Amino acid sequence: MKKKDRIVIFALPGNEFIANRLSESLEAEKGQAEFRAFPDGESYVRVLSDVSDKKAVVICSLDKPNDKFLPLYFLCRGLEEMGANNICLVAPYLAYMRQDKAFNPGESVTSEHFGELISSTVDSLVTVDPHLHRRASLSEIYSIPNEVVHAADLIFEWITQNVENPILIGPDSESEQWVADVAQKANIPFTVLQKIRHGDADVEVSVPEIEKYMNHTPILIDDIISTARTMIETVRHLEGLGMKPAVCIGVHAVFADDALKDLLGTGIERIVTCNSIPHTTNDIDISELFVDFVSRIEGVQQSAALEQ
């Protein structure tokens, strides 16, 4: 059996675009499964494709994880029962990464607990730019073979094709490493905001030496756009300095509550996100980032060998 015939790709609802692109790139079978809810809200999942002795690749971006985990779990258990020899999870957005320590007595370290759940559900994992702050690698949380892929090259390509004379601006010190990576690849200047957070919706920012870049188009980049408060305050700050309207780029389009409306209300030039989370602002396709990992993970034994 040819390798391309041994891969079956499943998409949880809402993840069909990346699943279709992966199927095309790998010349892999598109798996069929039925998802619905019973009247009482319980999930119904049925695997309709033959996965016996095949590698099952499951595409599931884990925004709103409380709603998505049980259908994902039931699908993976079904794939295992149907004879899949490996279950690889492609999670473009990986949830429960921020609570990586107990900040107050009694708090649950949810990143570790969620990592245990996923590691017991699938055999391997690939994700895009997870929020690794106090962790050196994803393997500190996930016990299965895993890989982190990065959107920097694709963001760089988008910038070079769509923006003239840009200056990249990272929202905080946490973003400096990967904003610098994009800037280096694109050979354009960058700076990082100095930020004081007074609360979830109260952020004070300053822009070091921004006077040097008054003729540049500011590009604000962040890994996750959630409340968008940092971007909103930054756009207002740049506007007050007389800079050109900013372009806002995010890897993961969370956009909680009225974040998108509020950000658009600042008069920015454009909002662009990667399609790690399906959203109207998606304009950067990350599907190609998963091809190499998915094609390399061949089976349970080989997956284990990659970890060693």
C-alpha positions as CSV (number, residue, x, y, z in Angstrom):
1,M,0.0,0.0,0.0
2,K,1.4,3.4,-0.9
3,K,2.0,5.9,1.8
4,K,-0.5,8.4,0.5
5,D,-3.2,5.7,0.7
6,R,-2.5,5.0,4.3
7,I,-3.4,8.5,5.5
8,V,-7.0,9.4,6.3
9,I,-7.7,13.0,7.2
10,F,-10.7,13.9,9.4
11,A,-12.0,17.4,10.1
12,L,-14.1,18.3,13.1
13,P,-16.8,20.8,12.1
14,G,-15.3,24.1,11.1
15,N,-11.9,22.7,10.2
16,E,-12.7,21.6,6.7
17,F,-10.5,24.1,4.8
18,I,-7.2,23.0,6.3
19,A,-8.3,19.4,6.1
20,N,-9.0,19.8,2.4
21,R,-5.7,21.5,1.7
22,L,-3.8,18.8,3.6
23,S,-5.6,16.1,1.7
24,E,-4.6,17.7,-1.5
25,S,-1.0,18.2,-0.5
26,L,-0.6,14.7,0.8
27,E,-2.9,13.1,-1.8
28,A,-4.6,11.5,1.2
29,E,-8.1,10.2,1.7
30,K,-10.7,12.5,3.2
31,G,-12.2,10.7,6.2
32,Q,-16.0,10.8,6.8
33,A,-17.5,11.1,10.2
34,E,-20.9,12.1,11.5
35,F,-21.2,14.7,14.3
36,R,-24.4,15.8,15.9
37,A,-26.0,16.5,19.3
38,F,-28.7,14.7,21.1
39,P,-31.6,16.8,22.5
40,D,-30.0,16.8,25.9
41,G,-26.8,18.3,24.5
42,E,-24.7,15.1,24.5
43,S,-22.4,14.5,21.6
44,Y,-22.9,11.8,18.9
45,V,-19.9,10.8,16.8
46,R,-19.7,8.1,14.2
47,V,-16.7,7.1,12.1
48,L,-17.9,6.3,8.5
49,S,-14.5,5.6,6.8
50,D,-12.3,2.5,6.9
51,V,-9.2,3.4,9.0
52,S,-8.0,-0.1,9.8
53,D,-4.2,-0.1,9.8
54,K,-4.1,3.4,8.6
55,K,-2.9,6.7,10.1
56,A,-5.8,8.9,11.1
57,V,-5.1,12.7,11.0
58,V,-7.6,14.8,12.9
59,I,-7.8,18.5,12.3
60,C,-9.2,20.4,15.2
61,S,-8.4,23.9,16.2
62,L,-9.0,24.1,19.9
63,D,-10.4,27.6,20.4
64,K,-13.5,27.2,22.6
65,P,-12.0,24.0,23.9
66,N,-14.7,23.2,26.4
67,D,-17.2,22.7,23.5
68,K,-14.7,20.9,21.2
69,F,-12.8,18.4,23.4
70,L,-15.5,15.8,24.0
71,P,-16.4,15.5,20.3
72,L,-12.6,15.3,19.6
73,Y,-12.2,12.6,22.3
74,F,-15.1,10.5,21.0
75,L,-13.8,10.7,17.5
76,C,-10.3,9.6,18.5
77,R,-11.6,6.8,20.6
78,G,-13.8,5.7,17.7
79,L,-10.8,5.8,15.3
80,E,-8.8,3.7,17.8
81,E,-11.6,1.1,18.1
82,M,-11.9,1.0,14.2
83,G,-8.2,0.0,14.0
84,A,-6.3,3.1,13.2
85,N,-2.6,2.5,13.8
86,N,-1.8,6.1,14.7
87,I,-3.9,9.2,15.5
88,C,-2.2,12.5,14.8
89,L,-3.8,15.7,16.0
90,V,-3.3,18.8,14.0
91,A,-4.4,21.6,16.3
92,P,-3.7,24.9,14.6
93,Y,-4.6,26.7,17.8
94,L,-3.8,24.9,21.1
95,A,-5.8,26.0,24.1
96,Y,-5.0,26.0,27.8
97,M,-1.5,27.2,27.5
98,R,-1.6,30.4,29.6
99,Q,-2.3,28.9,33.0
100,D,1.1,27.2,33.3
101,K,1.6,27.7,37.0
102,A,-0.4,28.3,40.1
103,F,-0.4,32.1,40.5
104,N,-2.7,31.8,43.6
105,P,-3.2,29.0,46.1
106,G,-5.6,26.4,44.9
107,E,-5.5,27.2,41.3
108,S,-5.5,24.4,38.8
109,V,-2.5,24.3,36.4
110,T,-4.8,23.7,33.5
111,S,-2.0,23.6,30.8
112,E,-0.6,20.5,32.4
113,H,-4.0,18.8,33.0
114,F,-5.1,19.6,29.4
115,G,-1.8,18.2,28.2
116,E,-2.4,15.0,30.0
117,L,-5.9,14.7,28.4
118,I,-4.6,15.3,24.9
119,S,-1.6,13.0,25.4
120,S,-3.9,10.2,26.4
121,T,-6.2,10.8,23.5
122,V,-3.9,11.0,20.5
123,D,-0.4,9.6,19.5
124,S,1.1,12.8,18.2
125,L,0.5,16.5,18.0
126,V,1.5,19.5,15.8
127,T,0.4,23.0,16.5
128,V,1.2,26.6,15.4
129,D,2.9,29.2,17.7
130,P,1.5,28.1,21.1
131,H,1.8,30.4,24.0
132,L,5.0,29.0,25.5
133,H,6.0,31.6,28.1
134,R,7.5,29.9,31.1
135,R,8.1,26.6,29.2
136,A,11.1,25.8,27.0
137,S,9.2,23.4,24.8
138,L,5.8,21.7,24.3
139,S,7.3,18.5,25.5
140,E,7.3,19.8,29.0
141,I,3.5,19.6,28.9
142,Y,2.8,16.9,26.3
143,S,4.2,13.4,26.7
144,I,3.5,12.4,23.1
145,P,5.7,13.2,20.0
146,N,5.0,16.8,19.1
147,E,6.1,19.6,16.9
148,V,5.7,23.4,17.0
149,V,5.6,25.1,13.6
150,H,5.8,28.8,13.1
151,A,3.8,31.3,11.0
152,A,6.7,33.8,10.7
153,D,7.7,32.9,7.1
154,L,4.1,33.1,5.9
155,I,3.5,36.4,7.7
156,F,6.8,37.7,6.2
157,E,5.5,36.7,2.7
158,W,2.2,38.5,3.3
159,I,3.9,41.7,4.4
160,T,6.3,41.8,1.5
161,Q,3.5,41.4,-0.9
162,N,1.0,43.8,0.7
163,V,2.8,46.6,2.6
164,E,5.3,49.2,1.5
165,N,7.9,50.5,3.8
166,P,6.8,48.7,7.0
167,I,8.0,48.8,10.5
168,L,7.1,45.8,12.7
169,I,5.9,46.5,16.3
170,G,5.7,43.7,18.8
171,P,3.2,44.3,21.7
172,D,5.5,43.2,24.6
173,S,8.8,41.5,25.5
174,E,7.2,38.1,25.1
175,S,6.7,38.8,21.4
176,E,10.2,40.1,20.7
177,Q,11.7,36.8,19.6
178,W,9.3,35.9,16.9
179,V,8.6,39.5,15.8
180,A,12.4,39.8,15.4
181,D,12.4,36.6,13.4
182,V,9.8,38.0,11.0
183,A,11.7,41.3,10.7
184,Q,15.0,39.6,10.0
185,K,13.5,37.4,7.3
186,A,11.9,40.4,5.7
187,N,14.9,42.7,6.3
188,I,12.8,45.4,7.8
189,P,13.1,47.3,11.1
190,F,11.2,46.4,14.2
191,T,10.6,47.6,17.8
192,V,8.8,46.2,20.8
193,L,6.4,48.1,23.0
194,Q,7.0,48.9,26.6
195,K,3.8,47.8,28.3
196,I,2.3,48.2,31.8
197,R,-0.9,46.1,32.3
198,H,-3.2,47.4,35.0
199,G,-5.9,44.8,34.2
200,D,-7.4,42.7,31.4
201,A,-8.8,45.7,29.7
202,D,-6.4,48.4,31.0
203,V,-3.1,48.6,29.2
204,E,-0.6,51.5,29.1
205,V,2.0,51.4,26.3
206,S,4.9,53.4,24.9
207,V,6.9,53.0,21.7
208,P,10.7,53.4,22.0
209,E,12.3,55.6,19.4
210,I,9.3,55.5,17.1
211,E,10.2,59.0,15.8
212,K,12.7,57.4,13.5
213,Y,9.9,55.6,11.6
214,M,7.4,58.3,11.0
215,N,7.3,57.5,7.2
216,H,6.8,53.8,7.7
217,T,3.6,51.9,7.8
218,P,3.3,50.4,11.4
219,I,2.5,46.7,11.5
220,L,1.4,45.4,14.9
221,I,2.0,41.7,15.3
222,D,0.8,39.4,18.1
223,D,0.4,35.7,18.4
224,I,-3.1,35.9,19.9
225,I,-5.6,38.7,19.4
226,S,-8.0,38.1,22.3
227,T,-9.3,41.3,23.9
228,A,-7.2,43.4,21.5
229,R,-6.7,46.0,24.2
230,T,-3.0,46.2,23.6
231,M,-3.4,46.7,19.9
232,I,-6.1,49.3,20.4
233,E,-4.0,51.3,22.8
234,T,-1.0,51.0,20.5
235,V,-3.0,52.2,17.5
236,R,-4.2,55.2,19.4
237,H,-0.7,55.9,20.6
238,L,0.7,55.8,17.1
239,E,-2.2,57.9,15.8
240,G,-1.3,60.5,18.4
241,L,2.2,60.5,17.1
242,G,1.0,61.2,13.6
243,M,2.0,57.9,12.1
244,K,0.3,56.3,9.2
245,P,-2.7,54.0,9.9
246,A,-1.5,50.6,11.2
247,V,-1.9,47.1,9.9
248,C,-2.7,44.6,12.6
249,I,-1.6,41.0,12.1
250,G,-2.4,38.1,14.5
251,V,-1.6,34.4,14.3
252,H,-4.7,33.3,16.2
253,A,-8.0,35.2,15.8
254,V,-9.6,34.7,19.2
255,F,-11.4,38.1,19.3
256,A,-13.3,37.9,22.5
257,D,-16.6,39.8,22.9
258,D,-16.4,43.1,21.0
259,A,-12.7,43.0,20.4
260,L,-13.0,43.0,16.6
261,K,-15.5,45.9,16.5
262,D,-13.4,47.9,19.0
263,L,-10.2,47.4,17.0
264,L,-11.9,48.3,13.7
265,G,-13.2,51.4,15.4
266,T,-9.7,52.8,15.9
267,G,-9.3,53.6,12.2
268,I,-6.6,51.0,11.4
269,E,-5.7,50.2,7.8
270,R,-6.4,46.5,8.0
271,I,-6.7,43.5,10.2
272,V,-5.1,40.2,9.0
273,T,-4.9,36.8,10.7
274,C,-3.8,33.3,9.9
275,N,-6.5,30.7,9.5
276,S,-5.5,28.8,12.6
277,I,-9.0,29.8,13.9
278,P,-11.6,30.3,11.1
279,H,-12.5,34.0,11.1
280,T,-13.5,36.8,8.6
281,T,-10.0,38.4,9.0
282,N,-8.2,35.2,7.8
283,D,-5.9,36.1,4.9
284,I,-2.8,33.9,5.6
285,D,-3.2,30.2,5.0
286,I,-1.0,28.0,7.3
287,S,-2.1,24.6,5.9
288,E,1.4,23.9,4.4
289,L,3.0,24.1,7.8
290,F,1.6,20.7,8.8
291,V,2.5,18.7,5.7
292,D,6.0,17.7,6.8
293,F,5.1,16.5,10.3
294,V,2.0,14.6,9.1
295,S,3.9,12.9,6.4
296,R,6.8,11.9,8.7
297,I,4.6,10.4,11.5
298,E,4.0,6.9,10.2
299,G,2.9,4.8,13.1
300,V,3.0,4.5,16.8
301,Q,6.4,2.9,17.0
302,Q,8.0,5.4,14.6
303,S,6.3,8.3,16.4
304,A,7.8,7.1,19.7
305,A,11.2,6.9,18.0
306,L,11.0,10.6,17.0
307,E,10.7,11.6,20.6
308,Q,14.0,9.9,21.6
